[in-house]
């Protein structure tokens, strides 16, 4: 939903890839503001993923020494691998045309806020001892530069793909992993339910965050108004736009209730986040729900 005087499509000024450096900085700022609340869970143990180097301790088997790393300094180092029980969080955010919308009431486009939440969530997960993967683009990562790795994957994907899908692709998520899906979820309810089912049937627990522009919430239009589609050439001319307000808000509420119910029936959490609200608060709530040991509950707000 957009009007000629109100819509600000970020793609007209630059691509998402061109804005990624700024979004990376914003994500780091948001994540760092919450680091004091992150409790680490990573520890050494059997596994295949590299975790860290640590100094060699007298009495350990010499076979554990990483001689290449040790050659850089005057002491020996051991390569530790990540404990296999470390959780994996799979993240996806919507980069489809509808997400490029930003009204004059919003500080940013929906896709920009979704990117910041996705990047910052990955950073918090890694710093908390977990791994984070970008669905369809990266494997699970445990490196401290996870934000930059995500940004690089998105930039490369944007060069290959003209338009991103509005719903996440199927992903090889293992039982016990968690997922965070961030987007406006304006697709048909049946398609959204099908996407959720693909994750739930694999045993993944998750959270869905529906991102909205404030103007989508209040529909302040009056008089003769022309609504333009975010993609394509569709347009709607309304002589009395105010007459559409109540039917629009009713339909929007019904759509969101359908999505919320679809999440609840699969044990997933659901949240609505407006782009004029605090990204840090939304991230804190999302992180807490994903990290919590209890089953996800629908209906939380961000």
N, C-alpha and C positions, 0 to 999 in steps of 0.2 A: 504494500500500500504506500503510495507516495503521491504528492502533488507537485506541480511544476515549481511553485515558489518555495515549497517547504523542503523538498528532498535535496540531500547533499550526498551524491554517490561518490565515495572515495576513489573508485576506479577511474572516474573521469579525470582526476588530478594525477593519480599515480596508481600503480598496481600494489597489491598487498606485499609483494616481494620488496618493492622500493621502500615500504614503510617498516619492514621487519627490524632494521637496526633500532629504531625508536621504540618499537614494541618490546624488543629484547630488554632494553634499558628499563622500560616501565615494569615489565614482569619481574626483573631482578629487584627493583625497588619495592614492589608489593610483597614479594616473597621474603625479602630481608626484614621487612617490618613485622613479620610473623614468626621469624625463626626462633624466638624465645619460647614459643609454645610447641615447638617440634621436639618430640622425644625420639632419639635414635634407637634403632632396633638392630642395626647391622652388627654382625660379629663374625669372627673367622670360623671356618669349618669346612667340611667336605663340600665340594661343588666344582663347577667348571668356569665360573666367571671370576675374572681378576678383581680383587678388592683393593689391596694396598701393598706397599713395601713397608717392612718394619726392620729394625736392627736385629742382626743375628744374636742369639743368646747362647752363651757358652754351655756346652752340653748337648745342644741340638745336633741332629745328623747333618754332616757337611753337605749331603745331597740336596738339602733344602735351600742352600744358598743360591741366589740369583747372581751369577758372576758378572753378567753384563751390567747390571745395575750397580753392583759393588765396585766395579772398576772405575766408576765416576768419582768415588770418594775413598777415604782411607779406612773404611770399615765395611764389614760384610752386611748384606741385606737379604732378607727372606721374602719371597713373593707369597703373599697370602691370598687365598681364594675366598669368595663370598659363601657364607653359609647358605645352603640350598633352601632353607625355610624362609629366606627373605621374600617378601611379597612383591608382586608385580602389579602395577597400576597401568592399565591401558587407557589412553586418552584420545579423544577425537573431538575436533571442533569444526563446525559448518563453515565452509568457504564458498557457498553457492551465492548466486546473484542477490537473493533477498537479504543476505547478511550485510551487503554493502550499504544498506540504507542508514542514514543518520539525519534526523530532523534538526531544526534550529533549537530544539529543547534538549538535545543530547550533546554531551562533550565529545563523543566519538561514535564511529560506526559500530554496528553490532559485531561485525567480524573482528574489529580491533579489540573490543573488550573480550570476546571469546578467545582470541589469541593470547592476550595477557593472562587470562585465567588458566588456560591450558599450559602455557610456559611456566608460570609461577607454581602451579600444582606439581609439575614435573620436578622443578627445582626442590620444592619442599619434600617430595617423596624421596628423592635421591639423598638429600641431606638427612632424612629420617631413617636411612638404612634400607630403603626399598629401591626397586627398579621401576623405570617408567618408559613406556613405549608409545609411539604415535601410531595409531591404528592405520594400517595400510602403507606406512612410510618408513618406519624404523623398527628394529628389534628392541626388546627391552634393554634399557641403558642404565648403568650405575655410575656414570662419569659425572664429575662436577660441572662439566660444560654442556650438560644436557639441554639447556635452553638454546645455546648456539647450534647444537646438533639438530634439534627440532627445526630451528629457523632455516638451516641449510637444506634440510629435507623438503620443507615447504617451498622454498625458493626454486629448487630443482624441479619439483612437481608442477609448480605454476608455469614453468617454461614448457613443460611437456603437455599439460592438459589445459584446454581452453576454458572449460567450466567445471568446477568441482561439483560432486553430487551433494544433494541436500540431506542425505542420510548416510550413516556410516556403512562401509562395506563389511562383508563377513570377515572375521578375523580368527586365527587359530589360538583362541584364549583357553588356557588350561583351567581345570577345576580349581577353585580357590582363589583365582586371580580376581581383580576388581577392575571396573571400567567407569570412566567418567565421560559422558557425552554432552557436549555443549553446543547449542544452536538455537535457532528460533522455532524449529519444529513446526513449520507452517504447512508441511506436506499433509496428504490425506491420512486420516487416522489409521486406516488399515495398513498403509505402508509403514507408519511409525511402529505399530504393534508388531508387524513382521520383523522389522529391524531389531526390536527389543527381544523378540522370541529367539532370534539367532544367537544372541548373547546368553540369554537365560538358559537355553537348552544345553549349552556347554558348561553350565554350572557357575557362570560368572555372576558375582554380585555387582551392583553398580548404582550410580547416581546420574540422573538426567537434569541438566540445568537449561531452562528455557530462557533465552535472552530476548528482551523486548526494548524497543525504543519508547520513551515516555509518551510520544504522540500517538503511538499505537494503543496506549492504554486509555486515553481520554477522548480521542476523536474530536478535536475542537473546531472542525471545519463548518463553515456556514456559507450560505449563498452559492453562487455558481462556482463550482470547483471541478477541476480536471484531475483525475487520479491516473497515474502512470505506473505501469508494471516495472519492477526492478530489472527484468530481463525481457527482451522482445519488444513488440510495438503495441501491445494491448493498452487501451486507455478507456476510461469511463468518465463521461461528462455528466455531472449531477447539477441540475438547476438549483436545487435546494439541498445542499449537502447535509444540513442539520436533520433532515428527515431520515437519513440513513443511520444516525448515531445509535439509536436504541436497538435496531435489528443487528447492526454490526457488533455492538458490545455483547449482546446476547449470544450471537454466534461465536464470538471469540471466547466467552466464558464456557460455552458448551464444548468447544474444541479442547480447551485446556483441561477441563474436567475429564474428558475422554483420555487424554494423554496421561493425566495423573492416575486415573484408574488403571490404565494399562501398566504403569510402573508398579503400582501397589499390588496388582495381581501377580506380579513376578518377583516381589520382594525388593523392588528397587525404590530408591528415594527420588523425589521430584521437588524441584525448586524453580521459582520464577525470579529472575534477576533483571532489573531495569538498568539501562546504561547510565542513568543519572544517579544511581546509587553507588555505594562504596565497593570498589573491586576487592579491597582487602577484607571486608566483612564477608563478602560472598565466598572468597577463597578460604577463609577461616572455617566457615560453616561446611563447605564442601570437603575440606581436608579432614575435619573432625568426623564427618559421616563416613568417609572412606576408611579412616583409621580405626573407627570404633569396632569393638568386638561383637556388638549386638547386631542382629539383622537390620538391614536398611528399613526405614519407615518413610512412607510418602508424606508429603505435605509440608516440609520445612521450607523456610523462606531465606532468601539471600539478597 
